[in-house]
Amino acid sequence: MPAPKNPFKAGLKGEKAMIGFWLSLASPYTAEIAAGAGFDWLLIDGEHGPNDIPLLLSQLQTLAAHPVAPVVRVPIGETWMIKQVLDIGAQSVLVPMVETAEQARQLVRAINYPPKGVRGVGAAVARASAFNRIPDYLVTANDEVCLIVQAESKAAIDAIEEIAAVDGVDAIFIGPADLAADMGYPGRGTEPVVLETIEKAILRIQAAGKPAGILNSDPKLANRYIELGAKFVAVGTDVTLFSQATSNLARSYRGDAAPQPVKSTSSY
Ligand SMILES: O=C(O)C(=O)C[C@H](O)[C@@H](O)CO
């Protein structure tokens, strides 16, 4: 009995874009609400959400009961962090701030068991192997892990072809917030030069033979990226939805006694 099939990795090869949603509330309860919504994938945010390994685990366990593919983002691309999220059962790992092919090669080594990589062998005590009830997990796990690297700086955009050429990088995600900031437009992801850079990057990633992904809560932009061929697009975040909905509701009853909602200049 091999390692479980990874629906997200399989979906990257499909024709249709996979529609996702960002979970940064760090709550298995709200993750369960989102899991029933009908998204193809859910991003559990270990970078900007106040998540630790036990909380990431509880969200993975929650999502396991639903037909939705979990993707776990680590805070940074450290081998030990990737080992931990793989052992708790993540199969698709999003790694922020990747800027070079060498970094990407290190991440490929981190996500794979030897001889392809350096992933530590803890399957005997790991949820990932169904607590050692998958006898051939060690020899089948590599085929089902999915490494998604984030290109979210000028340096990363310049190196997209080299990063995409690294064998074992399964997809490239563009981080619009960090990219806008690194380009000199913090919080202004809709600046024309940022939007143009993102569109060109999506086309370059695909021309280099890898699927592209992004997050954008503006339906116009999200659909534009799908038209350009992006294969995994997150179309909202739990924190932003909750924050905006609660502000609007309070204001609808209390008027100016409630704070003015902030008009966002970005949509991620
Ligand atoms: O740079 C980005 O944009 C991302 O990587 C996504 C953000 O980190 C996400 O938390 C929403 O702002």
The ligand as a Gaussian input file, in Angstrom:
#p B3LYP/6-31G(d) Opt

LIG

0 1
 O        3.403000      37.991000      -0.970000
 C        2.233000      37.590000      -0.970000
 O        1.236000      38.206000      -1.425000
 C        1.975000      36.247000      -0.380000
 O        2.896000      35.457000      -0.257000
 C        0.601000      36.011000       0.169000
 C        0.482000      36.741000       1.491000
 O        1.557000      36.365000       2.336000
 C       -0.840000      36.363000       2.173000
 O       -0.620000      36.269000       3.554000
 C       -1.928000      37.380000       1.982000
 O       -1.474000      38.670000       2.223000

